[in-house]
Amino acid sequence: MRPLQMVDTLTQYHRIKAEVDAAVIGVMESSQFIGGKEVNSFAEELAAYQHCKHVIPCANGTDALQIALMALGLKAGDEVITPSFTYIATVEVAALLGIKPVFVEVDRQSFCIDPDAIEKAITPKTKAIVPVHLYGHSANMEKIMGIARRHRLFVVEDNAQAIGNDYTFSDGSVKKTGTIGDIGCTSFYPSKNLGAFGDGGAISTNNDALAGLIRMIASHGQSKRYYHDVVGCNSRLDAMQAAILRIKLKHLNEYIDARIQAADYYDKGFSGQKGITVPFRASNNRHVFHQYTLILDGINRNELHEYLAAEHIPSMIYYPVPAHRQKMFESFGGANYSLPVTDWLTERVISLPIHTELDTEQQDYIISKLLAFTNR
Ligand SMILES: *Cc1c(COP(=O)(O)O)cnc(C)c1O
């Protein structure tokens, strides 16, 4: 059996090595390292894949989120509603801009922001909702867009973990996550479903005016070279990463299918096991399984984590401390929040290896060891 890893980017690279190597050399030969053909073509190809009007590449997913909030004109004193059960980047960028992140509860099944909790957290200062499509499952975008319309709020989707997820609305229309709200943000961090060989990110929107502003902000607020209209930042996807991502984008659907297949196999292996809840999949979305995350009840999660490690099976706790309990947010009144579902999940989730190269021999081993522990 091949050694187990949370994600196996090396084997994945070897499958497309010839093409990737040629693309990287092509960039070196072109000497066009910043911007240029590869970056522009990648942006166009990702927009076509997502059926959205504009994709603006940037340096990483965190920048994408920050630029999105800047483009919407959010400023100190404004509030954005976000889940606490997420990766820190989602909420850190708000705090960085002096915006107050208002943490709300997630849905116990989908791990994503609870629409009813959003409604209750709205104040006159609320400007935007930032749902996170956690682990690759979409938030309830139909309800969230309804709330946003009623209260005239912006929606910024944190799509770092769910690129390629198809979300079906009740009228039958289908949209990719990250193209439903005003702005969608994604990350090409190497372990993400569409991973670069370094850092990368992108911002998606169907709004022409916002696209122009986003492009400007990501490039020092430049309207044309050396004319700076707004305060911006310097956030670029480099050409080498773009060249690699163009190749990997062609395989994205196949990569997603491999992840779903692995998830199906785990589901079967764990079905009917007491104390183990397999990931929920709403029928209206294509869960892209950035993570395969179990909820354990009555099973000592931390002991299991150590037991698996001793059996050479990596597992991860995403995330061991929710945002509202981070020291970073003490000054934002983090301690005043009561988010029992978030705390409940934080103590019970465990993520198993899932990636495009996982085989059934490896999965059989993981399943049998995990069940040997829980059935002791
Ligand atoms: C990875 C990730 C980010 C940040 O992306 P980077 O490219 O690492 O900056 C933001 N939000 C979520 C939910 C993520 O998983």
The ligand as a MOL file (V3000), in Angstrom:
LIG
                    3D

  0  0  0     0  0            999 V3000
M  V30 BEGIN CTAB
M  V30 COUNTS 15 15 0 0 0
M  V30 BEGIN ATOM
M  V30 1 C -7.6730 28.3500 2.0780 0
M  V30 2 C -8.7650 29.2010 2.5550 0
M  V30 3 C -8.7010 30.6030 2.5250 0
M  V30 4 C -7.4430 31.3690 2.2180 0
M  V30 5 O -6.7570 31.0430 1.1050 0
M  V30 6 P -5.1870 31.3590 0.9800 0
M  V30 7 O -4.9270 31.1720 -0.4680 0
M  V30 8 O -4.4700 30.4040 1.8500 0
M  V30 9 O -4.9760 32.7700 1.4010 0
M  V30 10 C -9.8160 31.3280 2.8910 0
M  V30 11 N -10.9380 30.7210 3.3030 0
M  V30 12 C -11.0420 29.3800 3.3770 0
M  V30 13 C -12.3230 28.7780 3.8200 0
M  V30 14 C -9.9590 28.5750 3.0160 0
M  V30 15 O -10.0710 27.2480 3.1030 0
M  V30 END ATOM
M  V30 BEGIN BOND
M  V30 1 1 1 2
M  V30 2 1 2 3
M  V30 3 2 2 14
M  V30 4 1 3 4
M  V30 5 2 3 10
M  V30 6 1 4 5
M  V30 7 1 5 6
M  V30 8 2 6 7
M  V30 9 1 6 8
M  V30 10 1 6 9
M  V30 11 1 10 11
M  V30 12 2 11 12
M  V30 13 1 12 13
M  V30 14 1 12 14
M  V30 15 1 14 15
M  V30 END BOND
M  V30 END CTAB
M  END
